[in-house]
């Protein structure tokens, strides 16, 4: 097995999958993203981590492009979902003389 394959394929996809999974799990818990996007992220994480099996058996190399390309789709979906979010309301109304609680002395 080639060292470039070991370092650049399965390991890279698996670590990206761990990142995707942790973001999707945190967003699911916080309710920050649509449910379908959270579940897609968790699915990407599972596929990506399974890509490490390609170091043991050749048929598992199918998980590498699955994790990589479905992960790219998830990142595009994440970007679109974040762009479509409405900005949060300001803590203090414009023109108000009252300070937010964090700035009070």
Biopython code that builds the backbone (N, CA, C, O; Angstrom):
import numpy as np
from Bio.PDB.StructureBuilder import StructureBuilder

atoms = [
    (1, "UNK", "N", (0.851, -1.180, 0.000)),
    (1, "UNK", "CA", (0.000, 0.000, 0.000)),
    (1, "UNK", "C", (0.895, 1.240, 0.000)),
    (1, "UNK", "O", (1.929, 1.283, 0.667)),
    (2, "UNK", "N", (0.489, 2.201, -0.731)),
    (2, "UNK", "CA", (1.261, 3.416, -0.941)),
    (2, "UNK", "C", (1.107, 4.372, 0.242)),
    (2, "UNK", "O", (-0.001, 4.562, 0.742)),
    (3, "UNK", "N", (2.208, 4.972, 0.692)),
    (3, "UNK", "CA", (2.178, 5.916, 1.812)),
    (3, "UNK", "C", (1.321, 7.135, 1.498)),
    (3, "UNK", "O", (0.647, 7.660, 2.384)),
    (4, "UNK", "N", (1.339, 7.588, 0.256)),
    (4, "UNK", "CA", (0.522, 8.737, -0.142)),
    (4, "UNK", "C", (-0.961, 8.410, 0.021)),
    (4, "UNK", "O", (-1.743, 9.249, 0.469)),
    (5, "UNK", "N", (-1.343, 7.183, -0.345)),
    (5, "UNK", "CA", (-2.732, 6.766, -0.178)),
    (5, "UNK", "C", (-3.107, 6.734, 1.303)),
    (5, "UNK", "O", (-4.180, 7.203, 1.682)),
    (6, "UNK", "N", (-2.244, 6.195, 2.122)),
    (6, "UNK", "CA", (-2.540, 6.074, 3.553)),
    (6, "UNK", "C", (-2.710, 7.452, 4.192)),
    (6, "UNK", "O", (-3.625, 7.656, 4.989)),
    (7, "UNK", "N", (-1.841, 8.391, 3.850)),
    (7, "UNK", "CA", (-1.891, 9.721, 4.459)),
    (7, "UNK", "C", (-2.961, 10.595, 3.813)),
    (7, "UNK", "O", (-3.661, 11.331, 4.508)),
    (8, "UNK", "N", (-3.095, 10.519, 2.488)),
    (8, "UNK", "CA", (-3.909, 11.488, 1.791)),
    (8, "UNK", "C", (-5.337, 11.101, 1.512)),
    (8, "UNK", "O", (-6.154, 11.977, 1.228)),
    (9, "UNK", "N", (-5.675, 9.843, 1.577)),
    (9, "UNK", "CA", (-7.028, 9.462, 1.198)),
    (9, "UNK", "C", (-7.878, 9.174, 2.422)),
    (9, "UNK", "O", (-8.653, 10.021, 2.864)),
    (10, "UNK", "N", (-7.731, 7.996, 2.958)),
    (10, "UNK", "CA", (-8.598, 7.569, 4.062)),
    (10, "UNK", "C", (-8.455, 8.455, 5.295)),
    (10, "UNK", "O", (-9.454, 8.822, 5.914)),
    (11, "UNK", "N", (-7.237, 8.795, 5.649)),
    (11, "UNK", "CA", (-7.040, 9.614, 6.854)),
    (11, "UNK", "C", (-7.641, 11.005, 6.696)),
    (11, "UNK", "O", (-8.240, 11.534, 7.632)),
    (12, "UNK", "N", (-7.485, 11.597, 5.519)),
    (12, "UNK", "CA", (-8.036, 12.935, 5.286)),
    (12, "UNK", "C", (-9.555, 12.898, 5.294)),
    (12, "UNK", "O", (-10.193, 13.766, 5.889)),
    (13, "UNK", "N", (-10.139, 11.907, 4.644)),
    (13, "UNK", "CA", (-11.598, 11.804, 4.601)),
    (13, "UNK", "C", (-12.143, 11.525, 5.996)),
    (13, "UNK", "O", (-13.168, 12.088, 6.381)),
    (14, "UNK", "N", (-11.477, 10.671, 6.753)),
    (14, "UNK", "CA", (-11.948, 10.348, 8.103)),
    (14, "UNK", "C", (-11.894, 11.558, 9.028)),
    (14, "UNK", "O", (-12.826, 11.784, 9.799)),
    (15, "UNK", "N", (-10.821, 12.337, 8.966)),
    (15, "UNK", "CA", (-10.746, 13.515, 9.841)),
    (15, "UNK", "C", (-11.748, 14.583, 9.426)),
    (15, "UNK", "O", (-12.315, 15.264, 10.281)),
    (16, "UNK", "N", (-11.973, 14.738, 8.128)),
    (16, "UNK", "CA", (-13.009, 15.667, 7.676)),
    (16, "UNK", "C", (-14.379, 15.174, 8.129)),
    (16, "UNK", "O", (-15.247, 15.975, 8.476)),
    (17, "UNK", "N", (-14.570, 13.865, 8.126)),
    (17, "UNK", "CA", (-15.820, 13.291, 8.616)),
    (17, "UNK", "C", (-16.038, 13.557, 10.092)),
    (17, "UNK", "O", (-17.161, 13.825, 10.520)),
    (18, "UNK", "N", (-14.969, 13.484, 10.872)),
    (18, "UNK", "CA", (-15.094, 13.794, 12.301)),
    (18, "UNK", "C", (-15.470, 15.257, 12.514)),
    (18, "UNK", "O", (-16.275, 15.574, 13.390)),
    (19, "UNK", "N", (-14.891, 16.138, 11.721)),
    (19, "UNK", "CA", (-15.248, 17.559, 11.788)),
    (19, "UNK", "C", (-16.711, 17.759, 11.409)),
    (19, "UNK", "O", (-17.452, 18.451, 12.106)),
    (20, "UNK", "N", (-17.119, 17.152, 10.306)),
    (20, "UNK", "CA", (-18.501, 17.271, 9.839)),
    (20, "UNK", "C", (-19.472, 16.732, 10.883)),
    (20, "UNK", "O", (-20.494, 17.353, 11.173)),
    (21, "UNK", "N", (-19.149, 15.588, 11.435)),
    (21, "UNK", "CA", (-20.019, 14.988, 12.441)),
    (21, "UNK", "C", (-20.141, 15.822, 13.702)),
    (21, "UNK", "O", (-21.227, 15.936, 14.271)),
    (22, "UNK", "N", (-19.039, 16.402, 14.141)),
    (22, "UNK", "CA", (-19.098, 17.216, 15.358)),
    (22, "UNK", "C", (-19.879, 18.505, 15.128)),
    (22, "UNK", "O", (-20.616, 18.946, 16.010)),
    (23, "UNK", "N", (-19.728, 19.114, 13.953)),
    (23, "UNK", "CA", (-20.505, 20.321, 13.635)),
    (23, "UNK", "C", (-21.984, 19.975, 13.534)),
    (23, "UNK", "O", (-22.828, 20.698, 14.064)),
    (24, "UNK", "N", (-22.306, 18.870, 12.854)),
    (24, "UNK", "CA", (-23.702, 18.472, 12.692)),
    (24, "UNK", "C", (-24.333, 18.121, 14.042)),
    (24, "UNK", "O", (-25.487, 18.470, 14.289)),
    (25, "UNK", "N", (-23.598, 17.440, 14.907)),
    (25, "UNK", "CA", (-24.140, 17.077, 16.221)),
    (25, "UNK", "C", (-24.377, 18.316, 17.079)),
    (25, "UNK", "O", (-25.403, 18.422, 17.751)),
    (26, "UNK", "N", (-23.437, 19.245, 17.057)),
    (26, "UNK", "CA", (-23.605, 20.480, 17.839)),
    (26, "UNK", "C", (-24.765, 21.311, 17.302)),
    (26, "UNK", "O", (-25.548, 21.865, 18.074)),
    (27, "UNK", "N", (-24.873, 21.397, 15.975)),
    (27, "UNK", "CA", (-25.970, 22.158, 15.367)),
    (27, "UNK", "C", (-27.311, 21.489, 15.646)),
    (27, "UNK", "O", (-28.320, 22.169, 15.834)),
    (28, "UNK", "N", (-27.324, 20.169, 15.673)),
    (28, "UNK", "CA", (-28.570, 19.442, 15.986)),
    (28, "UNK", "C", (-28.999, 19.723, 17.413)),
    (28, "UNK", "O", (-30.175, 19.963, 17.684)),
    (29, "UNK", "N", (-28.045, 19.691, 18.311)),
    (29, "UNK", "CA", (-28.364, 19.940, 19.724)),
    (29, "UNK", "C", (-28.839, 21.378, 19.944)),
    (29, "UNK", "O", (-29.737, 21.620, 20.750)),
    (30, "UNK", "N", (-28.241, 22.324, 19.232)),
    (30, "UNK", "CA", (-28.601, 23.733, 19.379)),
    (30, "UNK", "C", (-29.822, 24.115, 18.544)),
    (30, "UNK", "O", (-30.407, 25.178, 18.753)),
    (31, "UNK", "N", (-30.206, 23.262, 17.607)),
    (31, "UNK", "CA", (-31.325, 23.593, 16.726)),
    (31, "UNK", "C", (-30.983, 24.696, 15.741)),
    (31, "UNK", "O", (-31.857, 25.451, 15.315)),
    (32, "UNK", "N", (-29.714, 24.786, 15.384)),
    (32, "UNK", "CA", (-29.240, 25.884, 14.540)),
    (32, "UNK", "C", (-29.393, 25.625, 13.048)),
    (32, "UNK", "O", (-29.363, 26.569, 12.259)),
    (33, "UNK", "N", (-29.554, 24.373, 12.642)),
    (33, "UNK", "CA", (-29.652, 24.037, 11.225)),
    (33, "UNK", "C", (-30.896, 23.194, 10.982)),
    (33, "UNK", "O", (-31.456, 22.622, 11.917)),
    (34, "UNK", "N", (-31.328, 23.117, 9.730)),
    (34, "UNK", "CA", (-32.461, 22.238, 9.424)),
    (34, "UNK", "C", (-32.131, 20.784, 9.780)),
    (34, "UNK", "O", (-30.981, 20.358, 9.683)),
    (35, "UNK", "N", (-33.136, 20.047, 10.185)),
    (35, "UNK", "CA", (-32.947, 18.664, 10.627)),
    (35, "UNK", "C", (-32.308, 17.798, 9.544)),
    (35, "UNK", "O", (-31.430, 16.986, 9.833)),
    (36, "UNK", "N", (-32.751, 17.972, 8.292)),
    (36, "UNK", "CA", (-32.213, 17.134, 7.216)),
    (36, "UNK", "C", (-30.723, 17.370, 7.032)),
    (36, "UNK", "O", (-29.985, 16.446, 6.690)),
    (37, "UNK", "N", (-30.274, 18.602, 7.256)),
    (37, "UNK", "CA", (-28.856, 18.917, 7.085)),
    (37, "UNK", "C", (-28.030, 18.306, 8.216)),
    (37, "UNK", "O", (-26.904, 17.857, 8.000)),
    (38, "UNK", "N", (-28.594, 18.294, 9.415)),
    (38, "UNK", "CA", (-27.905, 17.640, 10.532)),
    (38, "UNK", "C", (-27.749, 16.150, 10.279)),
    (38, "UNK", "O", (-26.670, 15.595, 10.491)),
    (39, "UNK", "N", (-28.813, 15.497, 9.829)),
    (39, "UNK", "CA", (-28.745, 14.058, 9.577)),
    (39, "UNK", "C", (-27.811, 13.740, 8.413)),
    (39, "UNK", "O", (-27.110, 12.729, 8.440)),
    (40, "UNK", "N", (-27.795, 14.589, 7.400)),
    (40, "UNK", "CA", (-26.856, 14.381, 6.299)),
    (40, "UNK", "C", (-25.421, 14.489, 6.812)),
    (40, "UNK", "O", (-24.561, 13.702, 6.418)),
    (41, "UNK", "N", (-25.160, 15.457, 7.686)),
    (41, "UNK", "CA", (-23.823, 15.607, 8.253)),
    (41, "UNK", "C", (-23.402, 14.398, 9.071)),
    (41, "UNK", "O", (-22.248, 13.976, 9.007)),
    (42, "UNK", "N", (-24.321, 13.842, 9.831)),
    (42, "UNK", "CA", (-24.002, 12.646, 10.623)),
    (42, "UNK", "C", (-23.782, 11.430, 9.716)),
    (42, "UNK", "O", (-22.950, 10.573, 10.013)),
    (43, "UNK", "N", (-24.523, 11.361, 8.623)),
    (43, "UNK", "CA", (-24.325, 10.281, 7.651)),
    (43, "UNK", "C", (-22.963, 10.413, 6.973)),
    (43, "UNK", "O", (-22.251, 9.425, 6.790)),
    (44, "UNK", "N", (-22.615, 11.627, 6.609)),
    (44, "UNK", "CA", (-21.293, 11.884, 6.015)),
    (44, "UNK", "C", (-20.195, 11.461, 6.987)),
    (44, "UNK", "O", (-19.199, 10.860, 6.585)),
    (45, "UNK", "N", (-20.382, 11.774, 8.256)),
    (45, "UNK", "CA", (-19.385, 11.403, 9.263)),
    (45, "UNK", "C", (-19.211, 9.885, 9.322)),
    (45, "UNK", "O", (-18.087, 9.386, 9.374)),
    (46, "UNK", "N", (-20.323, 9.156, 9.313)),
    (46, "UNK", "CA", (-20.241, 7.696, 9.368)),
    (46, "UNK", "C", (-19.548, 7.132, 8.129)),
    (46, "UNK", "O", (-18.676, 6.270, 8.243)),
    (47, "UNK", "N", (-19.931, 7.615, 6.943)),
    (47, "UNK", "CA", (-19.293, 7.149, 5.704)),
    (47, "UNK", "C", (-17.800, 7.469, 5.701)),
    (47, "UNK", "O", (-16.982, 6.662, 5.259)),
    (48, "UNK", "N", (-17.464, 8.637, 6.192)),
    (48, "UNK", "CA", (-16.064, 9.069, 6.187)),
    (48, "UNK", "C", (-15.212, 8.247, 7.144)),
    (48, "UNK", "O", (-14.084, 7.878, 6.817)),
    (49, "UNK", "N", (-15.743, 7.965, 8.311)),
    (49, "UNK", "CA", (-14.981, 7.166, 9.271)),
    (49, "UNK", "C", (-14.824, 5.733, 8.754)),
    (49, "UNK", "O", (-13.792, 5.101, 8.975)),
    (50, "UNK", "N", (-15.848, 5.226, 8.069)),
    (50, "UNK", "CA", (-15.740, 3.889, 7.480)),
    (50, "UNK", "C", (-14.663, 3.817, 6.404)),
    (50, "UNK", "O", (-14.203, 2.726, 6.066)),
    (51, "UNK", "N", (-14.258, 4.955, 5.865)),
    (51, "UNK", "CA", (-13.200, 4.948, 4.841)),
    (51, "UNK", "C", (-11.881, 4.429, 5.396)),
    (51, "UNK", "O", (-11.021, 3.994, 4.630)),
    (52, "UNK", "N", (-11.709, 4.468, 6.705)),
    (52, "UNK", "CA", (-10.474, 3.933, 7.297)),
    (52, "UNK", "C", (-10.354, 2.426, 7.084)),
    (52, "UNK", "O", (-9.254, 1.875, 7.130)),
    (53, "UNK", "N", (-11.487, 1.757, 6.850)),
    (53, "UNK", "CA", (-11.437, 0.324, 6.566)),
    (53, "UNK", "C", (-10.704, 0.027, 5.263)),
    (53, "UNK", "O", (-10.290, -1.109, 5.030)),
    (54, "UNK", "N", (-10.541, 1.034, 4.416)),
    (54, "UNK", "CA", (-9.823, 0.831, 3.155)),
    (54, "UNK", "C", (-8.353, 0.484, 3.388)),
    (54, "UNK", "O", (-7.681, -0.025, 2.491)),
    (55, "UNK", "N", (-7.866, 0.755, 4.576)),
    (55, "UNK", "CA", (-6.490, 0.361, 4.899)),
    (55, "UNK", "C", (-6.394, -1.140, 5.149)),
    (55, "UNK", "O", (-5.305, -1.712, 5.106)),
    (56, "UNK", "N", (-7.550, -1.786, 5.413)),
    (56, "UNK", "CA", (-7.558, -3.221, 5.681)),
    (56, "UNK", "C", (-8.053, -4.043, 4.500)),
    (56, "UNK", "O", (-7.558, -5.143, 4.255)),
    (57, "UNK", "N", (-9.028, -3.516, 3.769)),
    (57, "UNK", "CA", (-9.617, -4.266, 2.676)),
    (57, "UNK", "C", (-9.945, -3.330, 1.511)),
    (57, "UNK", "O", (-10.461, -2.231, 1.710)),
    (58, "UNK", "N", (-9.642, -3.776, 0.314)),
    (58, "UNK", "CA", (-9.810, -2.911, -0.865)),
    (58, "UNK", "C", (-11.257, -2.535, -1.177)),
    (58, "UNK", "O", (-11.489, -1.405, -1.605)),
    (59, "UNK", "N", (-12.246, -3.414, -0.989)),
    (59, "UNK", "CA", (-13.625, -3.003, -1.289)),
    (59, "UNK", "C", (-14.099, -1.797, -0.465)),
    (59, "UNK", "O", (-15.019, -1.092, -0.881)),
    (60, "UNK", "N", (-13.498, -1.560, 0.667)),
    (60, "UNK", "CA", (-13.895, -0.425, 1.503)),
    (60, "UNK", "C", (-13.412, 0.911, 0.941)),
    (60, "UNK", "O", (-13.766, 1.965, 1.470)),
    (61, "UNK", "N", (-12.607, 0.880, -0.126)),
    (61, "UNK", "CA", (-12.174, 2.142, -0.723)),
    (61, "UNK", "C", (-13.348, 2.915, -1.334)),
    (61, "UNK", "O", (-13.216, 4.099, -1.644)),
    (62, "UNK", "N", (-14.487, 2.252, -1.504)),
    (62, "UNK", "CA", (-15.684, 2.948, -2.007)),
    (62, "UNK", "C", (-16.152, 4.019, -1.033)),
    (62, "UNK", "O", (-16.813, 4.976, -1.436)),
    (63, "UNK", "N", (-15.818, 3.870, 0.244)),
    (63, "UNK", "CA", (-16.225, 4.859, 1.238)),
    (63, "UNK", "C", (-15.447, 6.171, 1.109)),
    (63, "UNK", "O", (-15.903, 7.210, 1.586)),
    (64, "UNK", "N", (-14.289, 6.129, 0.475)),
    (64, "UNK", "CA", (-13.484, 7.354, 0.343)),
    (64, "UNK", "C", (-14.191, 8.388, -0.540)),
    (64, "UNK", "O", (-14.395, 9.512, -0.082)),
    (65, "UNK", "N", (-14.575, 8.065, -1.785)),
    (65, "UNK", "CA", (-15.281, 9.088, -2.563)),
    (65, "UNK", "C", (-16.671, 9.391, -2.006)),
    (65, "UNK", "O", (-17.146, 10.521, -2.120)),
    (66, "UNK", "N", (-17.324, 8.402, -1.411)),
    (66, "UNK", "CA", (-18.636, 8.679, -0.807)),
    (66, "UNK", "C", (-18.512, 9.727, 0.288)),
    (66, "UNK", "O", (-19.250, 10.711, 0.305)),
    (67, "UNK", "N", (-17.584, 9.511, 1.192)),
    (67, "UNK", "CA", (-17.383, 10.475, 2.276)),
    (67, "UNK", "C", (-16.922, 11.827, 1.768)),
    (67, "UNK", "O", (-17.361, 12.863, 2.266)),
    (68, "UNK", "N", (-16.045, 11.822, 0.784)),
    (68, "UNK", "CA", (-15.489, 13.071, 0.264)),
    (68, "UNK", "C", (-16.526, 13.896, -0.493)),
    (68, "UNK", "O", (-16.695, 15.082, -0.208)),
    (69, "UNK", "N", (-17.213, 13.295, -1.441)),
    (69, "UNK", "CA", (-18.117, 14.072, -2.300)),
    (69, "UNK", "C", (-19.448, 14.382, -1.631)),
    (69, "UNK", "O", (-19.992, 15.470, -1.823)),
    (70, "UNK", "N", (-19.979, 13.456, -0.858)),
    (70, "UNK", "CA", (-21.199, 13.764, -0.105)),
    (70, "UNK", "C", (-20.868, 14.812, 0.962)),
    (70, "UNK", "O", (-21.711, 15.645, 1.295)),
    (71, "UNK", "N", (-19.656, 14.774, 1.491)),
    (71, "UNK", "CA", (-19.221, 15.803, 2.439)),
    (71, "UNK", "C", (-19.166, 17.180, 1.803)),
    (71, "UNK", "O", (-19.519, 18.175, 2.436)),
    (72, "UNK", "N", (-18.723, 17.240, 0.548)),
    (72, "UNK", "CA", (-18.706, 18.528, -0.154)),
    (72, "UNK", "C", (-20.130, 19.055, -0.337)),
    (72, "UNK", "O", (-20.374, 20.252, -0.187)),
    (73, "UNK", "N", (-21.058, 18.172, -0.656)),
    (73, "UNK", "CA", (-22.463, 18.573, -0.782)),
    (73, "UNK", "C", (-22.967, 19.103, 0.558)),
    (73, "UNK", "O", (-23.699, 20.092, 0.603)),
    (74, "UNK", "N", (-22.575, 18.442, 1.652)),
    (74, "UNK", "CA", (-22.999, 18.896, 2.976)),
    (74, "UNK", "C", (-22.445, 20.289, 3.278)),
    (74, "UNK", "O", (-23.164, 21.133, 3.812)),
    (75, "UNK", "N", (-21.194, 20.537, 2.947)),
    (75, "UNK", "CA", (-20.609, 21.859, 3.197)),
    (75, "UNK", "C", (-21.308, 22.944, 2.379)),
    (75, "UNK", "O", (-21.499, 24.056, 2.872)),
    (76, "UNK", "N", (-21.689, 22.640, 1.146)),
    (76, "UNK", "CA", (-22.442, 23.606, 0.333)),
    (76, "UNK", "C", (-23.810, 23.855, 0.979)),
    (76, "UNK", "O", (-24.253, 25.000, 1.073)),
    (77, "UNK", "N", (-24.473, 22.791, 1.421)),
    (77, "UNK", "CA", (-25.755, 22.951, 2.118)),
    (77, "UNK", "C", (-25.616, 23.767, 3.381)),
    (77, "UNK", "O", (-26.483, 24.583, 3.694)),
    (78, "UNK", "N", (-24.533, 23.558, 4.115)),
    (78, "UNK", "CA", (-24.269, 24.335, 5.325)),
    (78, "UNK", "C", (-24.105, 25.812, 4.990)),
    (78, "UNK", "O", (-24.653, 26.670, 5.682)),
    (79, "UNK", "N", (-23.360, 26.110, 3.942)),
    (79, "UNK", "CA", (-23.146, 27.503, 3.547)),
    (79, "UNK", "C", (-24.465, 28.167, 3.145)),
    (79, "UNK", "O", (-24.729, 29.308, 3.526)),
    (80, "UNK", "N", (-25.285, 27.462, 2.383)),
    (80, "UNK", "CA", (-26.576, 28.014, 1.964)),
    (80, "UNK", "C", (-27.477, 28.238, 3.177)),
    (80, "UNK", "O", (-28.131, 29.276, 3.284)),
    (81, "UNK", "N", (-27.513, 27.270, 4.088)),
    (81, "UNK", "CA", (-28.349, 27.404, 5.283)),
    (81, "UNK", "C", (-27.902, 28.588, 6.138)),
    (81, "UNK", "O", (-28.742, 29.307, 6.679)),
    (82, "UNK", "N", (-26.608, 28.795, 6.266)),
    (82, "UNK", "CA", (-26.114, 29.927, 7.063)),
    (82, "UNK", "C", (-26.386, 31.256, 6.371)),
    (82, "UNK", "O", (-26.669, 32.253, 7.036)),
    (83, "UNK", "N", (-26.305, 31.280, 5.048)),
    (83, "UNK", "CA", (-26.602, 32.518, 4.319)),
    (83, "UNK", "C", (-28.079, 32.894, 4.405)),
    (83, "UNK", "O", (-28.422, 34.075, 4.370)),
    (84, "UNK", "N", (-28.941, 31.910, 4.514)),
    (84, "UNK", "CA", (-30.377, 32.170, 4.542)),
    (84, "UNK", "C", (-30.906, 32.500, 5.932)),
    (84, "UNK", "O", (-32.065, 32.890, 6.076)),
    (85, "UNK", "N", (-30.081, 32.351, 6.941)),
    (85, "UNK", "CA", (-30.528, 32.658, 8.303)),
    (85, "UNK", "C", (-30.749, 34.139, 8.463)),
    (85, "UNK", "O", (-30.044, 34.955, 7.870)),
    (86, "UNK", "N", (-31.731, 34.481, 9.268)),
    (86, "UNK", "CA", (-31.994, 35.882, 9.567)),
    (86, "UNK", "C", (-31.048, 36.308, 10.685)),
    (86, "UNK", "O", (-30.753, 35.520, 11.584)),
    (87, "UNK", "N", (-30.568, 37.556, 10.633)),
    (87, "UNK", "CA", (-29.677, 38.012, 11.704)),
    (87, "UNK", "C", (-30.442, 38.108, 13.026)),
    (87, "UNK", "O", (-31.638, 38.400, 13.052)),
    (88, "UNK", "N", (-29.735, 37.861, 14.097)),
    (88, "UNK", "CA", (-30.345, 37.939, 15.430)),
    (88, "UNK", "C", (-30.699, 39.382, 15.758)),
    (88, "UNK", "O", (-30.053, 40.311, 15.273)),
    (89, "UNK", "N", (-31.718, 39.567, 16.573)),
    (89, "UNK", "CA", (-32.132, 40.911, 16.990)),
    (89, "UNK", "C", (-31.050, 41.512, 17.872)),
    (89, "UNK", "O", (-30.426, 40.793, 18.652)),
    (90, "UNK", "N", (-30.817, 42.805, 17.766)),
    (90, "UNK", "CA", (-29.806, 43.431, 18.615)),
    (90, "UNK", "C", (-30.213, 43.349, 20.083)),
    (90, "UNK", "O", (-31.400, 43.331, 20.407)),
    (91, "UNK", "N", (-29.219, 43.298, 20.966)),
    (91, "UNK", "CA", (-29.484, 43.177, 22.398)),
    (91, "UNK", "C", (-30.132, 44.446, 22.947)),
    (91, "UNK", "O", (-30.919, 44.381, 23.891)),
    (92, "UNK", "N", (-29.810, 45.588, 22.369)),
    (92, "UNK", "CA", (-30.360, 46.876, 22.815)),
    (92, "UNK", "C", (-30.955, 47.572, 21.605)),
    (92, "UNK", "O", (-30.348, 47.601, 20.535)),
    (93, "UNK", "N", (-32.139, 48.130, 21.775)),
    (93, "UNK", "CA", (-32.784, 48.833, 20.679)),
    (93, "UNK", "C", (-31.980, 50.080, 20.329)),
    (93, "UNK", "O", (-31.450, 50.743, 21.221)),
    (94, "UNK", "N", (-31.883, 50.410, 19.023)),
    (94, "UNK", "CA", (-31.160, 51.628, 18.630)),
    (94, "UNK", "C", (-31.788, 52.858, 19.288)),
    (94, "UNK", "O", (-33.012, 52.981, 19.344)),
    (95, "UNK", "N", (-30.962, 53.748, 19.774)),
    (95, "UNK", "CA", (-31.426, 54.975, 20.425)),
    (95, "UNK", "C", (-31.728, 54.807, 21.902)),
    (95, "UNK", "O", (-32.077, 55.779, 22.573)),
    (96, "UNK", "N", (-31.600, 53.596, 22.422)),
    (96, "UNK", "CA", (-31.880, 53.350, 23.835)),
    (96, "UNK", "C", (-30.671, 53.752, 24.674)),
    (96, "UNK", "O", (-29.530, 53.596, 24.240)),
    (97, "UNK", "N", (-30.920, 54.262, 25.858)),
    (97, "UNK", "CA", (-29.821, 54.642, 26.747)),
    (97, "UNK", "C", (-29.466, 53.510, 27.699)),
    (97, "UNK", "O", (-28.480, 53.600, 28.430)),
    (98, "UNK", "N", (-30.244, 52.471, 27.696)),
    (98, "UNK", "CA", (-29.990, 51.336, 28.588)),
    (98, "UNK", "C", (-28.863, 50.469, 28.034)),
    (98, "UNK", "O", (-28.848, 50.155, 26.844)),
    (99, "UNK", "N", (-27.914, 50.080, 28.897)),
    (99, "UNK", "CA", (-26.801, 49.233, 28.481)),
    (99, "UNK", "C", (-27.166, 47.766, 28.658)),
    (99, "UNK", "O", (-27.934, 47.413, 29.554)),
    (100, "UNK", "N", (-26.612, 46.914, 27.800)),
    (100, "UNK", "CA", (-26.831, 45.482, 28.009)),
    (100, "UNK", "C", (-26.219, 45.038, 29.343)),
    (100, "UNK", "O", (-25.297, 45.679, 29.847)),
    (101, "UNK", "N", (-26.724, 43.958, 29.904)),
    (101, "UNK", "CA", (-26.290, 43.490, 31.218)),
    (101, "UNK", "C", (-24.790, 43.187, 31.258)),
    (101, "UNK", "O", (-24.150, 43.368, 32.294)),
    (102, "UNK", "N", (-24.237, 42.735, 30.156)),
    (102, "UNK", "CA", (-22.811, 42.393, 30.123)),
    (102, "UNK", "C", (-21.923, 43.633, 30.253)),
    (102, "UNK", "O", (-20.769, 43.516, 30.665)),
    (103, "UNK", "N", (-22.440, 44.824, 29.909)),
    (103, "UNK", "CA", (-21.620, 46.028, 29.946)),
    (103, "UNK", "C", (-21.852, 46.854, 31.206)),
    (103, "UNK", "O", (-21.172, 47.860, 31.407)),
    (104, "UNK", "N", (-22.786, 46.459, 32.051)),
    (104, "UNK", "CA", (-23.040, 47.201, 33.275)),
    (104, "UNK", "C", (-21.904, 47.004, 34.255)),
    (104, "UNK", "O", (-21.305, 45.931, 34.324)),
    (105, "UNK", "N", (-21.612, 48.046, 35.011)),
    (105, "UNK", "CA", (-20.512, 47.983, 35.992)),
    (105, "UNK", "C", (-21.061, 47.960, 37.386)),
    (105, "UNK", "O", (-20.297, 47.908, 38.350)),
]
sb = StructureBuilder()
sb.init_structure("model")
sb.init_model(0)
sb.init_chain("A")
sb.init_seg("    ")
for serial, (resi, resn, name, xyz) in enumerate(atoms, 1):
    if name == "N":
        sb.init_residue(resn, " ", resi, " ")
    sb.init_atom(name, np.array(xyz, "f"), 0.0, 1.0, " ", f" {name:<3s}", serial, name[0])
structure = sb.get_structure()
